């Protein structure tokens, strides 16, 4: 009977895992504003994030009632993309680090 050799991480794998562990997640947050109408905000959430009607409406109501809503969390590059897209639709949005 043969036994498998124990798994050993290469230095490259180890460094790659350390890099992933060190990179913080980024949050896309939309803030309330007195300009945009509720149906418009729902429509933007559906177009930008692909949310269905109930999920988009839930986030819109959160923005309206609480002043902000966390819409997405992930890598910085993708989060920056979402913030830019929301700003192009004239929604006040910010990028927030998980560490902040």
Helices and strands as residue ranges (DSSP letters): H 11-22, E 26-31, H 38-49, H 53-66, E 68-74, H 76-88, E 93-97
